Amino acid sequence: MGLGTAGEWSPEPLAPGALGAERPAPPSPVAAARRRPEPPPPDVAAVLDALLAAAATDLRPRAAPLSAAQLLDRVRGLGRAVNVLQAELARTVVAAEDAEAAFTDGLTHMAGWLRGHLNTTGAESKAVLAAGRLQQRMPVLGAAAASGAVSPGQLAVVGRILTDRVWELGEVAGVDLATLDQLVTDTATGDQARCLPQVCQRIADQLDPDGPEPVDPTAGRSLRFTRRADGSRGIRGDLDAIGGEKVEAALEAIAAAGRCEGDLRSRGQRTADALVQLADLHLAAGDLPVLRGTKPQVTALVQLGDLLDPTLVEAATTLGSGAVVSNLAARAAACDAVVNRVVLGPDGLPLDVGRTHRLVPAHIRRAAEVRDGGCIFAGCHNPTWMCDAHHVVHWIDGGDTSLENTALLCERHHTQVHHGFAIRWDPDDGRWRTSRPDGSEILVGPVSGDWPQPPPDGPLFVDLPLGA
């Protein structure tokens, strides 16, 4: 402390940046906008020059005939360079955060600076800051990351499990954190890197046996649909452990029931089809809650002429969400649905709405279920409850709503029949036959003399020169 001229006490000025010192006033938005970025320091500029030189290498086979081993060595070296750069970026960002450097450009924190100046997402900005803090908290792991031996993904795994709270509890309990730091680093850089989450969880369970404060596990659930211009959806979300188990079990059951011979769909495709099938089942059952006074339904508005046209007409159908799809989507949906006739005036406004007509009555569907036993597409064994009632000759083309003109098809094969595949009833054999778009029949099971056999592409057996 110091004394004034009158002998009174006066506080000594604090050094800039010291605890309790006044924060430097941020520049005005105009001044921040006028500040031009300075060139990177010489060490960073040298790294950039080297990377740009590497990026200029022509990797096309004719220009640089690198062997497979050389390409893999290049990938390995670039991967290490990425790890080094990510670790150094995180270390520098944390240093800038501690120095409140973002105020120079009129911002309050580095997360916002990264979003605004490097065009990172919010999640990426948080991950960079979290990685930098983790390297400070675990110096052995930080040194390994700085050498390129630890990836950003591994740092994220460690930081998610060994949180600040867990590490502080270990410090209070007098645990040898340096040894644990070394153990985590050895796991991340050794032959058992896949066990890193389990090792970190064991450490967290020992340091914090009570675990984090209990919270509602459903609070973290989220599900977001992104509607694209063509009407398709992108899905992103998070579920808690129990909720995820439930959804996964339901989708896995439907996906497994939908497997058939020759099914070439990926696991992701089967799961997506199962999700749509799950929606189909509940919409068809009519047991969903009422939405705005009516049962939830999928609506499609299409002109009569487009619905009559069996060929593809783009952008002919408007769904209830406003998405625009082709007329074939409406024809497929109209196979087993309820139909309303809407008369439009010259101004496009509805003049009259006719009665709702159910296309396939319950007694015909029950008879088809007894006859077909499930999806009749060749090789498919989906049960009846997963099937739509398909008009073999579309009702809009004059086909009768009768048992003879009705066939059960699961959602996936119903779509394929409306996009080139064909089915027909064989009265001689008393079964359904399925044809590809080129007219060839799909045969399943062992080929026997009772079934028509396609001409072979070549000899099935050849004489092998076995020698004397």
NUMITOR-462318 format. One line per 10 residues: number of its first residue (from 0); their letters; for each residue x, y, z of C-alpha. Coordinates in nm, 3 decimals. Each point is the difference from the previous one (the first is absolute). Example, Ala and Ser with C-alpha at 12.3 -4.5 7.8 and 13.67 -1.06 7.14 Angstrom:
# residues 2
0> as> 1.230,-0.450,0.780  0.137,0.344,-0.066 .
***
This chain:
# residues 468
0> mglgtagews> 0.000,0.000,0.000  0.105,0.359,-0.028  -0.056,0.330,0.186  -0.131,0.317,-0.157  0.140,0.347,0.058  -0.225,0.045,0.304  0.105,-0.329,0.153  -0.319,-0.175,-0.115  0.008,-0.357,-0.129  -0.046,-0.051,-0.374 .
10> peplapgalg> -0.001,-0.335,-0.189  0.285,-0.077,-0.229  -0.100,-0.039,-0.365  -0.038,-0.360,-0.114  0.198,-0.131,-0.291  -0.202,-0.048,-0.319  -0.156,-0.345,-0.003  0.043,-0.055,0.376  -0.295,-0.133,0.199  -0.226,0.293,0.076 .
20> aerpappspv> 0.154,0.230,-0.256  -0.229,0.183,-0.233  -0.057,-0.179,-0.328  0.134,0.197,-0.293  -0.279,0.170,-0.188  -0.080,-0.189,-0.319  0.044,0.193,-0.320  -0.307,0.135,-0.168  -0.162,-0.222,-0.267  0.126,0.241,-0.265 .
30> aaarrrpepp> 0.359,-0.022,0.125  -0.023,-0.378,0.027  -0.130,-0.022,-0.356  0.284,0.218,-0.126  0.270,-0.213,0.162  0.163,-0.204,-0.272  0.128,-0.345,0.095  0.376,-0.005,0.041  0.207,-0.261,-0.185  0.060,-0.312,0.208 .
40> ppdvaavlda> 0.321,-0.020,0.203  0.307,-0.137,-0.181  -0.028,-0.346,0.158  -0.365,-0.038,-0.104  0.073,0.146,-0.344  0.271,-0.262,-0.054  -0.246,-0.277,0.091  -0.258,0.142,-0.240  0.253,0.018,-0.282  0.098,-0.363,0.055 .
50> llaaaatdlr> -0.361,-0.114,0.008  -0.090,0.196,-0.311  0.295,-0.155,-0.178  -0.122,-0.345,0.101  -0.353,0.083,-0.113  0.135,0.096,-0.342  0.127,-0.353,-0.059  -0.185,-0.163,-0.288  -0.121,-0.339,0.122  -0.162,-0.114,-0.323 .
60> praaplsaaq> 0.145,-0.336,-0.112  0.133,0.139,-0.327  0.171,0.296,0.164  0.137,-0.166,0.314  -0.006,-0.379,-0.015  0.032,-0.054,0.374  -0.013,-0.353,0.132  -0.265,-0.108,0.247  0.259,0.003,0.278  0.107,0.355,-0.089 .
70> lldrvrglgr> -0.360,0.121,0.002  -0.059,-0.155,0.342  0.320,0.155,0.136  -0.117,0.335,-0.131  -0.336,-0.043,0.172  0.171,-0.096,0.325  0.228,0.303,-0.011  -0.284,0.240,-0.084  -0.209,-0.150,0.280  0.275,0.075,0.249 .
80> avnvlqaela> 0.032,0.352,-0.139  -0.374,0.053,0.049  0.030,-0.119,0.362  0.290,0.238,0.063  -0.183,0.295,-0.154  -0.321,-0.073,0.192  0.188,-0.026,0.330  0.191,0.321,-0.064  -0.318,0.177,-0.109  -0.171,-0.104,0.324 .
90> rtvvaaedae> 0.301,0.110,0.209  0.014,0.338,-0.173  -0.375,0.058,0.023  0.006,-0.060,0.375  0.293,0.241,0.035  -0.197,0.258,-0.198  -0.305,-0.063,0.219  0.201,0.053,0.318  0.145,0.321,-0.144  -0.349,0.118,-0.105 .
100> aaftdglthm> 0.139,0.049,-0.349  -0.349,-0.013,-0.155  -0.063,0.352,0.136  0.244,0.128,-0.259  -0.253,-0.087,-0.269  -0.303,0.115,0.197  -0.102,-0.343,0.132  -0.026,-0.133,0.354  0.133,-0.355,-0.033  0.197,-0.220,-0.237 .
110> agwlrghlnt> -0.289,-0.233,-0.079  -0.177,0.287,-0.173  0.324,0.109,-0.165  0.055,-0.347,-0.147  -0.353,-0.004,-0.139  0.027,0.344,-0.147  0.359,-0.007,-0.131  0.067,-0.366,-0.078  -0.361,-0.094,-0.087  -0.005,-0.290,0.246 .
120> tgaeskavla> -0.325,-0.131,0.142  -0.093,0.050,0.363  0.080,-0.363,0.079  0.342,0.025,-0.167  0.085,0.317,0.190  -0.091,-0.160,0.333  0.201,-0.311,-0.087  0.313,0.207,-0.073  -0.026,0.183,0.332  -0.070,-0.325,0.188 .
130> agrlqqrmpv> 0.305,-0.166,-0.159  0.221,0.292,0.100  -0.122,-0.009,0.361  0.053,-0.376,0.011  0.360,0.036,-0.118  0.058,0.247,0.283  -0.158,-0.231,0.257  0.180,-0.315,-0.121  0.349,0.113,-0.112  0.125,-0.349,-0.094 .
140> lgaaaasgav> -0.297,-0.050,-0.230  0.048,0.355,-0.130  0.363,-0.071,-0.090  -0.106,-0.314,-0.187  -0.265,0.200,-0.187  0.258,0.267,-0.088  0.218,-0.271,-0.156  -0.290,-0.125,-0.212  -0.038,-0.331,0.184  -0.351,0.078,0.130 .
150> spgqlavvgr> -0.290,0.091,-0.226  -0.264,0.269,0.068  -0.259,-0.276,0.028  0.196,-0.167,0.278  0.031,0.331,0.183  -0.377,0.039,-0.027  -0.056,-0.345,0.150  0.233,0.069,0.294  -0.150,0.344,0.062  -0.355,-0.132,-0.008 .
160> iltdrvwelg> 0.069,-0.263,0.269  0.279,0.152,0.211  -0.168,0.335,0.051  0.129,0.292,0.205  -0.218,-0.116,0.289  0.142,-0.353,-0.002  0.358,0.129,-0.014  -0.063,0.247,0.284  -0.143,-0.279,0.217  0.316,-0.201,-0.059 .
170> evagvdlatl> 0.217,0.297,0.094  -0.196,0.058,0.322  0.032,-0.370,0.087  0.378,0.013,-0.048  0.002,-0.242,-0.293  0.316,-0.019,-0.209  -0.146,0.171,-0.307  0.333,-0.004,-0.184  -0.008,-0.381,0.001  -0.356,-0.001,-0.131 .
180> dqlvtdtatg> 0.100,0.254,-0.266  0.277,-0.235,-0.111  -0.237,-0.298,0.001  -0.250,0.177,-0.223  0.276,0.114,-0.236  0.149,-0.349,-0.023  -0.343,-0.140,-0.082  -0.069,0.263,-0.268  0.335,-0.050,-0.171  0.045,-0.375,0.053 .
190> dqarclpqvc> -0.138,-0.317,-0.151  -0.319,0.016,0.209  -0.120,0.340,-0.120  -0.347,-0.144,-0.057  -0.027,-0.050,0.376  0.048,0.372,0.073  -0.367,0.067,0.092  -0.007,-0.299,0.236  0.328,0.101,0.169  -0.121,0.357,0.049 .
200> qriadqldpd> -0.332,-0.123,0.136  0.176,-0.225,0.254  0.207,0.297,0.117  -0.309,0.220,0.023  -0.188,-0.266,0.199  0.285,-0.017,0.252  0.045,0.375,0.034  -0.373,0.071,0.007  -0.181,-0.316,0.117  -0.325,0.190,0.052 .
210> gpepvdptag> 0.005,0.124,-0.357  -0.138,0.333,-0.116  -0.302,0.155,0.160  -0.316,-0.193,-0.098  -0.187,0.166,-0.282  -0.298,-0.093,-0.209  0.146,-0.231,-0.268  -0.265,0.113,-0.246  0.110,0.362,0.025  0.271,-0.058,-0.259 .
220> rslrftrrad> -0.230,-0.154,-0.259  -0.031,0.185,-0.326  -0.122,-0.083,-0.349  0.016,0.239,-0.291  -0.130,-0.039,-0.354  0.147,0.208,-0.280  -0.223,0.026,-0.305  0.184,0.026,-0.328  -0.122,0.161,-0.322  -0.107,-0.334,-0.149 .
230> gsrgirgdld> -0.207,-0.091,0.306  0.248,-0.250,0.145  0.103,0.028,0.363  0.325,0.002,0.189  -0.015,-0.125,0.360  0.228,0.089,0.290  -0.057,-0.077,0.363  0.111,-0.133,0.338  -0.162,-0.252,0.234  0.080,-0.106,0.353 .
240> aiggekveaa> 0.116,-0.358,0.064  -0.342,-0.151,0.081  -0.186,0.195,-0.267  0.258,-0.095,-0.258  -0.029,-0.368,0.099  -0.377,0.012,-0.051  0.017,0.165,-0.341  0.284,-0.224,-0.114  -0.184,-0.316,0.110  -0.318,0.101,-0.184 .
250> leaiaaagrc> 0.181,0.093,-0.321  0.221,-0.309,0.012  -0.306,-0.225,0.033  -0.168,0.155,-0.303  0.325,0.007,-0.200  0.064,-0.368,0.076  -0.355,-0.094,-0.101  0.049,0.185,-0.327  0.308,-0.195,-0.111  -0.046,-0.221,-0.305 .
260> egdlrsrgqr> 0.212,-0.197,-0.243  0.229,0.217,-0.205  -0.041,0.302,0.229  0.291,0.228,-0.090  -0.100,0.295,0.217  0.254,0.137,0.243  -0.069,-0.001,0.372  -0.077,0.370,-0.016  -0.253,-0.054,-0.278  -0.170,-0.283,0.190 .
270> tadalvqlad> -0.026,0.215,0.312  -0.146,0.293,-0.197  -0.253,-0.231,-0.167  -0.091,-0.137,0.344  -0.063,0.355,0.129  -0.237,0.071,-0.290  -0.168,-0.339,0.054  -0.049,0.080,0.368  -0.178,0.322,-0.098  -0.209,-0.191,-0.257 .
280> lhlaagdlpv> -0.113,-0.251,0.263  -0.122,0.262,0.246  -0.158,0.220,-0.265  -0.188,-0.299,-0.142  -0.107,-0.123,0.343  -0.160,0.334,0.078  0.115,-0.010,0.362  0.200,0.324,-0.008  -0.124,0.304,0.196  -0.236,0.239,-0.174 .
290> lrgtkpqvta> 0.175,0.291,-0.169  -0.205,0.320,-0.035  -0.330,-0.188,0.018  0.088,-0.277,-0.247  0.209,-0.314,-0.003  0.353,0.068,-0.133  0.031,-0.087,-0.366  0.220,0.049,-0.303  -0.175,0.211,-0.263  0.086,0.033,-0.366 .
300> lvqlgdlldp> -0.165,0.244,-0.241  0.023,-0.098,-0.367  -0.189,0.090,-0.316  -0.222,-0.277,-0.137  0.183,-0.002,-0.332  0.337,-0.048,0.168  -0.142,-0.275,0.221  -0.131,-0.178,-0.311  0.339,0.023,-0.172  0.207,-0.316,0.070 .
310> tlveaattlg> 0.318,0.168,-0.124  0.223,0.221,0.209  -0.118,0.360,0.038  0.237,0.206,0.210  -0.129,0.250,0.260  -0.360,-0.112,-0.049  -0.091,-0.073,0.362  -0.003,0.231,0.300  0.030,-0.165,0.339  -0.156,0.133,0.317 .
320> sgavvsnlaa> 0.333,0.147,0.109  0.024,0.200,-0.323  0.266,-0.223,-0.156  -0.047,-0.069,-0.371  0.055,-0.352,-0.136  -0.083,-0.196,-0.314  -0.337,-0.152,-0.093  0.138,-0.350,0.057  0.021,0.073,0.372  -0.370,0.089,-0.002 .
330> raaacdavvn> -0.089,-0.314,-0.197  0.187,-0.216,0.250  -0.166,0.171,0.297  -0.344,-0.025,-0.161  0.016,-0.381,-0.021  -0.104,-0.056,0.361  -0.142,0.328,0.123  -0.308,0.213,0.036  -0.082,0.235,-0.286  -0.180,0.331,-0.006 .
340> rvvlgpdglp> -0.120,0.168,-0.317  0.066,0.376,0.011  -0.151,0.223,-0.270  0.198,0.319,-0.060  -0.133,0.318,-0.150  0.176,0.211,-0.266  0.178,0.189,0.279  0.142,-0.322,0.140  -0.216,0.007,0.314  -0.199,-0.311,0.103 .
350> ldvgrthrlv> -0.366,0.010,-0.103  -0.107,-0.343,0.120  0.152,-0.281,0.203  -0.151,-0.343,-0.056  -0.046,-0.282,0.247  0.296,-0.199,0.126  0.025,-0.345,-0.162  0.207,-0.284,0.139  0.153,-0.178,-0.299  0.059,-0.346,0.147 .
360> pahirraaev> -0.271,-0.101,0.248  0.085,-0.208,0.302  -0.157,-0.325,-0.123  0.205,0.000,-0.322  0.320,0.072,0.189  -0.068,-0.285,0.242  -0.054,-0.237,-0.291  0.327,0.115,-0.161  0.182,-0.056,0.328  -0.127,-0.358,0.015 .
370> rdggcifagc> 0.095,-0.067,-0.363  0.339,0.179,-0.014  0.125,-0.040,0.355  0.219,0.307,-0.034  0.190,0.195,-0.265  -0.026,-0.185,-0.332  0.313,0.155,-0.158  0.238,-0.279,-0.094  0.234,-0.083,0.287  -0.172,0.225,0.257 .
380> hnptwmcdah> -0.148,-0.143,0.319  -0.136,0.314,0.165  -0.315,-0.083,0.201  -0.347,0.126,-0.084  0.008,0.276,0.258  0.291,0.162,-0.184  -0.180,0.002,-0.337  -0.212,0.237,-0.208  -0.291,-0.124,-0.211  0.118,0.063,-0.355 .
390> hvvhwidggd> -0.230,0.024,-0.305  0.162,-0.218,-0.268  -0.185,0.207,-0.260  -0.015,0.345,0.155  -0.349,0.110,0.090  0.057,0.329,-0.179  0.059,-0.207,-0.316  -0.329,-0.185,0.042  0.123,-0.282,0.223  -0.259,-0.159,0.228 .
400> tslentallc> 0.022,0.007,0.375  -0.028,-0.376,0.029  0.197,-0.288,0.143  0.121,-0.101,-0.346  0.144,0.350,-0.056  0.150,0.038,0.348  0.348,-0.109,0.109  0.187,0.060,0.325  0.334,0.184,-0.032  0.228,0.140,0.268 .
410> erhhtqvhhg> 0.084,0.369,-0.017  0.336,-0.050,-0.172  -0.125,-0.241,-0.267  -0.320,0.197,-0.048  0.219,0.292,-0.100  0.202,-0.219,-0.238  -0.315,-0.130,-0.171  -0.099,0.360,-0.071  0.347,0.064,-0.146  0.043,-0.271,-0.261 .
420> fairwdpddg> -0.036,-0.339,0.167  -0.315,-0.201,-0.070  -0.203,-0.274,0.167  -0.258,-0.237,-0.149  -0.207,-0.290,0.124  0.077,-0.336,-0.160  -0.329,-0.197,0.009  0.170,-0.321,-0.116  0.245,-0.011,0.293  -0.226,0.194,0.237 .
430> rwrtsrpdgs> 0.268,0.250,0.100  0.130,0.348,-0.070  0.289,0.063,-0.237  0.230,0.306,0.006  0.174,0.156,-0.301  0.280,0.250,-0.028  -0.035,0.322,-0.202  0.159,-0.179,-0.298  -0.271,-0.269,0.010  0.215,-0.282,0.138 .
440> eilvgpvsgd> -0.147,-0.197,0.286  0.153,0.000,0.348  0.056,-0.358,0.108  0.081,-0.101,0.355  0.094,-0.329,0.156  0.173,-0.292,-0.169  -0.056,-0.010,-0.373  -0.185,-0.317,-0.101  -0.142,-0.137,-0.320  -0.348,0.118,0.102 .
450> wpqpppdgpl> 0.101,0.366,-0.019  0.092,0.190,-0.316  0.379,0.032,-0.005  0.176,0.302,-0.155  0.258,-0.082,-0.266  0.347,-0.025,0.158  0.262,0.260,-0.076  0.261,-0.270,-0.047  0.078,-0.359,0.085  -0.070,-0.087,0.361 .
460> fvdlplga> 0.260,-0.277,-0.001  0.322,-0.033,-0.192  0.250,-0.282,-0.028  0.308,0.079,0.204  0.338,-0.133,-0.123  0.084,-0.209,0.305  0.278,-0.187,-0.172  0.067,-0.371,-0.018 .
***
